[in-house]
């Protein structure tokens, strides 16, 4: 079996520069969207057969309490900046947050942020679930979020980036419209036939604050420069065909005093450019499916 | 399989403390109407060359026994690194919190700075690699806590009311034992910039004080391998950012440093410059953790 085809289902790799031309609204060159990961980490999570939730014996208060910093302190600093720079994006949400800490989720709902599913708990991974179990977990996650915000969940990012071979089929079975787990391109991509018309929306892993500041250990100043370099390049490429800059954030990282100023630098940089569409993942997915793919299929120009 | 959705209980999944956001009022005010209190926290660790930790921890001696190189390099923190930090503290007149491990005491004889009333002494456990875990016996863990407190009290002739575990590691019962032994506050939690009450045996008997490992030199410079200048610059910019947000609640900025990291010749002047610049910030005060714990009045 060709697992690559089965597990990673984007549309077959195109020849260079044959992707459909993207014309974002108002001739924007870049669609910019922010994805705060709003997560609940359990002190005593259930065991997972593939990966332990915490590196230390339980209770791992060092690491659990750090995650809690995000919900208690970091996220509120981020919200101050989102308000100041008029940013409304999409929340990557562990649905259990709706029950445990509704005040945090409510702050985003009340500002009209999109809420998409990021599983139930960030300490409960998809690894090892059967396709039916996986369907049930994601169905419950979506249902809990829909109950909280009164809107249909449109997209998904896997909790702690954990997957099974069945995961993308499960998303299609749930009727989700977009996935964030495919890191192929800096533009949206259609998934191949059989995945319910889902599209992939860029969630750029090297811009992820956790990836840059923790996994790679970058200093804040260098992370800010990485963002600017990334954004500036895609802004230039966006003159030819629209691009996407997706910014994954974790308030327990970016909300710490030594990094919060970096977020202000990032948002100020974005706002200093004129041709930017500040939007959500769902808006990008919808616009792409409706205005780009359908026109491409009906014979519009290719770059 | 997870529990059914919509049945997730409100609040956190333990009863040690309730959830509270930085936007909520709390009974914590800084002296002299300061908005950010710098708490300089100096951790004095003892690394025994033959000690085996229960699990890997940041800064541990990690090469095969006998790891003479790492062991002696860590001991810089009780000698020249410590002396440079002390000189800096005296020059800039910064009230400081010293976290002292019991087994560091024999190497700190005659260090009178630890007896000065303007500084605070926090019990740091027995030694760097003796990590508290739930595999410890109750008697064993109680004895470590009690003996550390008593040794510091005797050696420095002063009461010790604060605790910070080696590498912030606790068993399921550490908080209960700390409260039983009469400790007032604990610096093991990394989840807030303000004090809050911890529940032990059903009542609020301890205060959680911010001593965040993840903004320490150990995390930033050793674990994350950030260049010294960039790490300290980030702390400075973050402090300035918080001071610039006028509507924010007063917070503590814990700066946790380890003299074997920040006290070495190529870093000490960066630390000096950072502290000098921060001390000039409008709205920034300096306090040790005892004074800051006294600024918090938890509900009983």
Boltz contact constraints between the chains, C-beta under 6 A:
constraints:
  - contact:
      token1: [A, 42]
      token2: [B, 13]
      max_distance: 6.0
  - contact:
      token1: [A, 43]
      token2: [B, 13]
      max_distance: 6.0
  - contact:
      token1: [A, 43]
      token2: [B, 14]
      max_distance: 6.0
  - contact:
      token1: [A, 56]
      token2: [B, 55]
      max_distance: 6.0
  - contact:
      token1: [A, 57]
      token2: [B, 133]
      max_distance: 6.0
  - contact:
      token1: [A, 59]
      token2: [B, 172]
      max_distance: 6.0
  - contact:
      token1: [A, 61]
      token2: [B, 170]
      max_distance: 6.0
  - contact:
      token1: [A, 62]
      token2: [B, 168]
      max_distance: 6.0
  - contact:
      token1: [A, 65]
      token2: [B, 189]
      max_distance: 6.0
  - contact:
      token1: [A, 65]
      token2: [B, 190]
      max_distance: 6.0
  - contact:
      token1: [A, 65]
      token2: [B, 191]
      max_distance: 6.0
  - contact:
      token1: [A, 66]
      token2: [B, 190]
      max_distance: 6.0
  - contact:
      token1: [A, 66]
      token2: [B, 214]
      max_distance: 6.0
  - contact:
      token1: [A, 68]
      token2: [B, 191]
      max_distance: 6.0
  - contact:
      token1: [A, 69]
      token2: [B, 190]
      max_distance: 6.0
  - contact:
      token1: [A, 69]
      token2: [B, 191]
      max_distance: 6.0
  - contact:
      token1: [A, 72]
      token2: [B, 21]
      max_distance: 6.0
  - contact:
      token1: [A, 72]
      token2: [B, 191]
      max_distance: 6.0
  - contact:
      token1: [A, 72]
      token2: [B, 192]
      max_distance: 6.0
  - contact:
      token1: [A, 73]
      token2: [B, 22]
      max_distance: 6.0
  - contact:
      token1: [A, 73]
      token2: [B, 193]
      max_distance: 6.0
  - contact:
      token1: [A, 76]
      token2: [B, 21]
      max_distance: 6.0
  - contact:
      token1: [A, 76]
      token2: [B, 22]
      max_distance: 6.0
  - contact:
      token1: [A, 76]
      token2: [B, 23]
      max_distance: 6.0
  - contact:
      token1: [A, 96]
      token2: [B, 8]
      max_distance: 6.0
  - contact:
      token1: [A, 99]
      token2: [B, 8]
      max_distance: 6.0
  - contact:
      token1: [A, 100]
      token2: [B, 8]
      max_distance: 6.0
  - contact:
      token1: [A, 101]
      token2: [B, 19]
      max_distance: 6.0
  - contact:
      token1: [A, 120]
      token2: [B, 2]
      max_distance: 6.0
  - contact:
      token1: [A, 124]
      token2: [B, 2]
      max_distance: 6.0
  - contact:
      token1: [A, 133]
      token2: [B, 1]
      max_distance: 6.0
  - contact:
      token1: [A, 140]
      token2: [B, 5]
      max_distance: 6.0
  - contact:
      token1: [A, 143]
      token2: [B, 5]
      max_distance: 6.0
  - contact:
      token1: [A, 144]
      token2: [B, 5]
      max_distance: 6.0
  - contact:
      token1: [A, 144]
      token2: [B, 6]
      max_distance: 6.0
  - contact:
      token1: [A, 217]
      token2: [B, 224]
      max_distance: 6.0
  - contact:
      token1: [A, 217]
      token2: [B, 225]
      max_distance: 6.0
  - contact:
      token1: [A, 219]
      token2: [B, 226]
      max_distance: 6.0
  - contact:
      token1: [A, 219]
      token2: [B, 230]
      max_distance: 6.0
  - contact:
      token1: [A, 220]
      token2: [B, 234]
      max_distance: 6.0
  - contact:
      token1: [A, 221]
      token2: [B, 230]
      max_distance: 6.0
  - contact:
      token1: [A, 256]
      token2: [B, 215]
      max_distance: 6.0
  - contact:
      token1: [A, 257]
      token2: [B, 238]
      max_distance: 6.0
  - contact:
      token1: [A, 257]
      token2: [B, 242]
      max_distance: 6.0
  - contact:
      token1: [A, 258]
      token2: [B, 215]
      max_distance: 6.0
  - contact:
      token1: [A, 258]
      token2: [B, 234]
      max_distance: 6.0
  - contact:
      token1: [A, 258]
      token2: [B, 235]
      max_distance: 6.0
  - contact:
      token1: [A, 258]
      token2: [B, 238]
      max_distance: 6.0
  - contact:
      token1: [A, 260]
      token2: [B, 238]
      max_distance: 6.0
  - contact:
      token1: [A, 260]
      token2: [B, 241]
      max_distance: 6.0
  - contact:
      token1: [A, 261]
      token2: [B, 237]
      max_distance: 6.0
  - contact:
      token1: [A, 261]
      token2: [B, 238]
      max_distance: 6.0
  - contact:
      token1: [A, 261]
      token2: [B, 241]
      max_distance: 6.0
